[in-house]
Amino acid sequence: MVFQELVEINQLRNRIAHFEPVCFDGNLISTKLAIKRYKSMLKLLEWLNFSPSQNLARIDKVQFTLRMADDIRNQVYF
């Protein structure tokens, strides 16, 4: 279970490192996969006794960025 989550997180990391889109499902804007991987990362950090809310508070912009992507999707599709 943990190994598979790490594999999936690494796949997302590779997409980011190669400047590939991470907020799309085909041609549609979708943050579902990015949110799922983000939650997996937070859970793994907690398992390592690393408090994401305390240690990432000033540098973690993931939720804000995903909300922006969702807002763009809502403006484009609705």
N, C-alpha and C positions, 0 to 999 in steps of 0.2 A: 504494500500500500504506500508506504513512504517513498520507496524507490520510484514507483510510477508517478507520484506527485512531483518528485524531483526531475524526472524525465520531462514531464509536461512543462514545468517551470523553465527548464533549460531550453526547450523548444521555443518558448516565448522570448526568452533572453536572446536566442539566436536571431529571431525575427527582428527584434529591436536593434541588435548589433549590426545587422545587414540592411538596416533602413527599410524594412518591409512593413507593410501596414499590419496593425494589430487590432484595429477596431472595425473590422469589416467581416461580413458573412457573405461571400460572393461579392456582389456589387452594392450591397446594402450596408449602411453604417450600423454596426452592432458592437456593443461593449460587453456582451455577455461572457465571452471567453476571457477577455482581459480581467473582468471582475472576478471570475472564478479562479483564475491563476493568482490574482492579488490576494484573495482570501486564503488560498493554499499557502502562499508565502508567509502571511501573517500567522497562520496556524503553526507552521513549521518553526517560525521564530519563537513563538510561545512555548513550544515543546522544548526548545533549547534554553528556556528560562530567560529569554530576551524580551523585554516589554516593548512591543512596537509603539504603543501610544506614548510612552515616555521617551524612547530613544530615537524615534523617527519624526517626532512632532514638527520640528522645524524644517525638515527636508522632504517629507513625504507629500508630494503633490498629485499622487495617483488619483485619489478620489475626486479632487477638483478637476483634473484633466478629463476624467471619464464623464463627469457631469457635463462638462463643456461639449464633449463629443455627443452626448445624448441630446443636449439642447440643439446642436446643429442638426442632428437627425430629425428632431421634432419640427424644426423650422423648414427643413427640406421636404419631408414626407407628409406633413399635415397642414 
